Structure formats: structure tokens, C-alpha cells
Amino acid sequence: MQGRTTTVTTGKVTETVSATGTVASAYTADVDFRTSGEVESIDVAVGDVVTKGQKLAALDSSEADQQLAVAKSNLEVARENLGNADSGDSQQGGASESTTSLQAKVDSAELAVQQAQDSVDATTLTAPGDGTVTAVNGAVGEQAGSGSTGSSGSSGQSGSSSSTTSGAFIVLTDLTNLVVTTSVAEVDVSKVKTGQAATVTGNAMPGTAIQATVASVDLTPTTSGSVVSCGAKLTLTDPPEGLRPGQSASVVITTAEADNVLTDPAAAVQTSGDTSTVTVDQNGQQVRRRVEIGVRGKSTVEVKSGLTAGERVVLTATAQTQSTGNRQQGATMPGGGPGR
């Protein structure tokens, strides 16, 4: 039966992988006191933008301050005794105490001062990095701090996405440095490489195409049910205002391009295994011809050999269009089995 035909031309072919993803922050910090006590002040609120080292909250430090004062007083006495021994004026019970012993007491007192100072510092919580306060889990007058996790002042735990269920006292999220996490299908993962360009469209912003770059691809796959995939992360070039961690997005990764090449509609190409053929209209006669295919786009493919510009090929409705990320399986070769 005579099919519709089209002319072989030159142009650009783009091969892509499509996936869904989730917007996340490149930096999130769960910030906790590493000592416990009563909350004396909270200096920030949800939505505040803070910088690294900025004070976030504080515990009642009266007991820690007192212990530091005692430690400093003991250090002064130890240093005075050592100084007297050096001048030959120190005697205890009629016997001179050795300089080595007195120096050891100074060293011990200095350590005690440092430990007491650390305890005072632990009552003040500061931002471990720049970000926006996205959660405050506490109030003035409440008990806070576990004594074993979190941060004292400048320490914190960071991750790749916002934590909406974190039990940390304060959660910081960088809302200006956003990424998209996605999963690439097993059949496509070998084509996705770091540095490739991509386009991200947030489901909450369907009309806004955001340029992105593949930052990383997981080396090991994960399995969910019968689906095998590999995780990937994309960095966003210029995220629009209003894009927030947790929002869903569509991802299109450009895995290959060929410009100014011979192109043929994907619907005209039939592939079985490693062999691709087209049906050429030669003076009203349909002739099967083997072709070498390069980049495979969603609607067109690159023809590296087997055709010339201007020839007309027959469009076959059952042809396999190997558009990456949107494969149509089960193409049938005339007189043969199903394509792969």
C-alpha cells in the first residue's frame, strides 16, 4: 500500500532524556544546641535571611558563666604559684613544690578554662552558613538541647534538600542556590553525563523554562518495584523567584546534538537490533534501503549514510522512534520480527 512520503533534508537533531524531579536546596542546615538548658532568647523568625556566624538563639548561660569565672580564678592562682616557685618564694609544708608539678597544675587549669569557655559558647546558637530560616522548633522559656547532637555556634548538619520534618531547633535553607533531584531510567542512564545541558519546568510555573546543568549522576542504581533507575542532580542556572524546595518539576536533558546534518523523520525509520532501514520512493517504486543512524531525536533522526538530501522516504506508522526517555517499543519490520 502506498504510504505518505516526505523529503530528506538537512537540519539539527537533538536527543533528549525526559524525567520528573523535585526542587531542593543545595544547602540545608539543621542547627541544634549541643548543651541543654532553658531558652533565654530567639533572635530570628521563620523567613529571616541570615549570614554565617549570625546569632540565632541562646540558652540561659548563668551557670556556665559562673563555672567559667571559677575556672579563670583557679588558673590565676596556679599561675601565681608557678611564678613564685620560679622566684624561689613558694613553700608548702616547709618543702618547696617542684616547678614541674606547678606547671602541670597550670596546664590543668588552662584546660578547665577552655572547657568552661566551650560550655558558655555552647549556650549561643549561630548560623553555620548563609540561608533563610525555614523552621524554629522551640520557644523562650522551654528546655532545649540534647547535649549530643546538632551544633554549638558554628556547627550544623547540612544536606541536599529542605527538611520539613526536622526536629532541629532551627532549620536553615539556602533558597537562592537550588537544585533538582531526579531519577533517570535504566535504559537511558548510560547517555546522561555531568555537564550536559537541561531544561527544567516547575509544575507550579508551567510557562517558565529554567536552564540547568547535570551536576552528578549516581554510580549505583536503585530499584522501586520493577523499575530500575539512577539518581541525578541538576544545578539551576537562574532559578526564578517563587521557586521553592519541595516543588515538583519536569526535566529534559540534552544527551546529544547534531547540527547541519542529513535528517529523516523518525517515523520513516525501522530498526531491528543494530540494523536500521527506510523505504525510499524511487520513481514510484518503494525500495528498502539500509541506513546508518546517528543522533536519535524525538521526531527526527540523523542519517549518517544511506540517503541523500532530496530523496523521498515513506513514513511508516509502525516504525520505531527511539526518542530517548519516551521510547515506543514493538516496532515491526516488514517480513521480520519485532524491533528492539
C-alpha positions in Angstrom: 0.0 0.0 0.0 1.3 3.4 -0.9 2.2 5.4 2.2 2.8 9.1 2.7 6.2 10.3 1.8 8.5 13.1 2.9 11.7 14.7 1.6 15.1 14.1 3.3 16.6 17.4 4.3 19.4 18.8 6.4 18.9 20.3 9.8 19.5 19.9 13.6 18.7 16.8 15.6 18.6 16.8 19.4 18.4 13.7 21.5 16.9 14.1 25.0 16.0 12.2 28.1 12.8 13.1 29.9 12.2 12.6 33.6 10.4 14.1 36.6 12.2 15.6 39.6 11.9 17.6 42.8 13.3 21.1 43.5 15.7 21.1 46.5 18.1 23.4 48.2 21.8 22.8 47.6 22.4 23.6 51.3 20.2 22.9 54.3 21.4 23.0 58.0 19.7 21.5 61.0 21.1 23.6 63.8 20.9 22.4 67.5 22.4 23.3 70.8 24.9 20.7 71.9 24.2 21.5 75.5 20.9 21.6 77.3 19.2 24.4 79.2 16.3 26.9 79.2 15.9 29.0 76.1 16.7 32.6 77.0 16.2 34.3 73.6 15.3 33.5 70.0 16.8 36.2 67.7 15.3 35.1 64.4 11.9 34.1 62.9 10.8 31.9 60.0 11.6 33.8 56.8 14.6 35.7 58.1 17.7 35.7 55.9 20.8 35.1 58.0 24.5 35.1 57.3 27.2 32.7 58.6 28.1 33.4 62.2 24.9 35.4 63.0 23.3 34.7 66.4 20.1 32.7 66.2 19.2 31.9 69.8 20.7 31.5 73.3 20.2 29.4 76.4 20.4 30.7 79.9 24.2 30.9 80.5 24.3 31.9 84.2 25.6 28.6 85.4 28.1 28.2 82.6 29.3 31.8 83.2 29.8 31.0 86.9 31.8 27.9 86.1 34.0 29.9 83.8 34.7 32.5 86.4 35.7 29.8 88.9 38.0 28.2 86.3 39.7 31.5 85.5 40.2 32.2 89.2 41.8 28.8 89.7 44.1 29.5 86.7 45.2 32.8 88.2 46.2 31.0 91.4 48.0 28.3 89.6 50.0 30.8 87.5 50.8 32.8 90.6 52.1 29.8 92.4 54.3 28.9 89.4 55.6 32.4 89.3 56.6 32.3 93.0 58.3 29.0 92.5 60.4 30.4 89.7 61.5 33.2 92.0 62.2 30.8 94.9 59.5 32.1 97.2 57.0 29.2 97.1 56.9 26.7 100.1 54.2 24.3 101.1 54.5 22.4 104.5 58.1 23.5 104.7 59.1 21.9 101.4 59.4 23.6 98.1 56.9 22.3 95.4 58.6 21.4 92.2 58.3 23.6 89.2 57.2 20.6 87.1 54.2 19.9 89.5 53.2 23.6 89.5 53.4 23.7 85.7 51.1 20.7 85.5 48.6 22.5 87.7 48.7 25.5 85.3 48.2 23.2 82.3 45.2 21.5 84.0 43.7 24.9 85.0 44.1 26.2 81.4 42.3 23.1 80.1 39.5 23.7 82.6 39.1 27.3 81.5 38.9 26.1 77.8 36.2 23.6 78.7 34.3 26.1 80.7 34.5 28.6 77.8 33.2 25.9 75.4 30.3 25.4 77.7 29.5 29.1 77.6 29.8 29.2 73.8 27.5 26.2 73.6 24.7 28.3 75.0 24.7 30.5 72.0 23.5 29.2 68.6 24.9 30.8 65.5 24.3 30.2 61.8 26.7 27.7 60.2 26.1 29.2 56.8 24.1 31.7 54.8 20.4 30.8 54.4 16.8 31.5 55.2 15.2 30.4 58.5 12.6 27.8 57.5 11.8 26.4 60.9 12.0 27.4 64.5 11.2 24.4 66.8 11.1 26.0 70.3 10.1 29.0 72.4 11.6 31.2 75.1 11.3 29.6 78.5 11.3 26.0 77.1 14.0 23.4 77.7 16.2 22.8 74.6 19.3 21.0 73.5 20.1 17.3 73.6 23.7 17.5 74.7 24.7 15.0 72.0 23.7 16.3 68.5 23.5 19.4 66.5 25.7 22.4 66.7 27.2 24.8 69.1 27.6 28.2 67.5 29.2 27.5 64.2 28.4 23.8 63.6 25.5 22.3 61.9 24.4 19.4 59.7 23.8 20.1 56.0 22.0 18.2 53.3 20.7 18.5 49.8 17.1 19.4 50.4 14.9 21.2 52.9 13.8 19.2 55.9 10.1 19.9 56.7 10.0 17.3 59.4 13.3 18.1 61.1 13.3 18.2 64.9 16.3 20.6 65.0 15.8 23.7 67.0 16.4 25.9 63.9 16.4 24.8 60.2 18.3 27.0 57.6 17.7 26.6 53.9 19.5 28.4 51.1 16.6 29.4 48.8 18.9 31.1 46.3 21.0 28.1 45.4 18.5 25.5 44.2 19.0 22.1 42.5 16.7 19.5 41.1 16.9 15.8 42.1 15.6 13.3 39.6 15.9 9.7 38.5 17.0 8.5 35.1 15.5 5.3 33.6 17.9 2.3 33.4 17.8 2.3 29.6 18.9 6.0 29.4 21.4 6.3 32.2 24.4 5.5 30.1 23.6 8.6 28.0 23.4 11.1 30.8 26.7 12.7 31.7 27.8 15.5 34.1 27.9 18.9 32.3 25.1 18.2 29.9 22.6 21.0 29.4 19.0 20.5 30.6 15.7 22.4 30.8 13.6 22.3 33.9 9.9 23.3 34.1 8.4 23.6 37.5 4.9 22.2 37.7 3.9 25.4 39.6 5.3 27.5 36.8 4.4 25.7 33.6 5.3 28.6 31.3 8.8 29.1 32.7 11.7 27.1 31.2 14.7 27.1 33.6 18.1 26.3 32.2 20.1 23.7 34.1 23.2 21.6 34.0 23.7 17.9 35.1 25.8 18.2 38.2 26.1 14.5 39.1 24.8 11.0 38.3 24.7 8.2 40.9 27.0 5.3 40.2 24.7 2.7 41.6 21.1 2.2 40.6 18.0 1.9 42.9 15.1 -0.4 42.4 11.5 0.6 43.1 9.1 -2.3 42.4 10.2 -3.5 39.0 11.7 -0.1 37.9 15.4 0.4 38.0 16.8 3.9 37.8 19.8 6.0 38.8 19.5 9.3 40.7 20.9 12.5 39.2 21.2 16.1 40.4 20.9 19.2 38.2 22.0 22.7 39.2 19.7 25.6 38.1 21.4 28.5 36.2 19.0 31.3 37.2 16.1 30.0 39.3 13.0 32.3 39.1 11.6 34.0 42.1 8.9 31.9 43.7 10.6 28.5 43.0 10.8 26.7 46.3 12.3 23.4 47.6 9.8 20.5 47.5 8.1 21.6 44.3 7.8 19.0 41.5 9.3 19.6 38.1 9.7 18.2 34.6 13.2 17.6 33.4 14.5 17.3 29.8 18.3 16.6 29.5 20.0 17.1 26.2 22.2 14.0 25.7 23.4 14.5 22.1 23.1 17.1 19.3 24.0 17.1 15.6 23.6 20.3 13.6 23.6 20.8 9.8 23.3 17.1 9.2 21.0 14.9 7.0 17.8 14.3 8.8 14.9 11.9 8.4 11.6 11.7 10.2 11.9 9.0 13.0 8.6 7.6 11.7 10.3 6.6 8.4 13.0 4.6 10.1 12.5 0.9 11.1 15.1 -0.6 13.5 15.7 -4.2 14.4 18.6 -4.9 16.6 21.5 -2.9 15.2 20.0 -2.6 11.7 18.0 0.4 10.5 16.2 0.6 7.2 14.0 3.1 5.4 11.7 2.7 2.4 12.7 5.0 -0.4 10.3 6.2 -3.2 12.2 5.8 -6.4 10.2 6.8 -9.5 7.0 5.4 -7.9 8.7 2.2 -6.7 9.2 1.5 -3.0 12.7 0.3 -2.3 14.1 -0.9 1.1 17.5 0.6 1.9 19.8 0.2 4.9 20.9 3.4 6.6 23.3 4.3 9.4 21.6 6.3 12.1 23.5 8.8 14.4 21.7 11.0 16.9 18.1 10.0 17.5 15.6 12.8 18.3 12.0 12.5 19.3 10.7 13.3 15.8 13.8 13.2 13.6 17.0 11.2 13.4 20.4 11.9 12.0 21.2 9.9 8.8 25.0 9.3 8.6 24.8 7.2 5.4 22.4 5.5 3.0 20.4 8.6 1.9 21.0 11.9 0.1 19.2 15.2 0.5 16.1 15.5 -1.7 15.2 11.8 -1.7 11.7 10.9 -0.6 11.1 8.3 2.1 7.9 6.6 3.1 6.5 7.3 6.6 5.7 4.0 8.3 3.2 4.3 11.1 4.6 1.2 13.0 8.2 2.5 12.8 10.2 2.5 16.0 11.0 6.0 17.1 13.8 5.6 19.6 13.3 9.0 21.3 15.3 8.8 24.5 13.2 9.0 27.6 10.0 8.4 25.5 10.6 5.1 23.7 7.9 3.4 21.6 8.6 -0.3 21.8 7.3 -3.0 19.5 8.1 -1.6 16.0 7.7 -4.3 13.4 10.0 -4.9 10.5 8.2 -5.9 7.3 8.7 -9.6 6.9 10.5 -9.7 10.2 10.0 -9.9 14.0 9.5 -7.1 16.4 12.2 -4.4 16.7 14.1 -3.9 19.9 
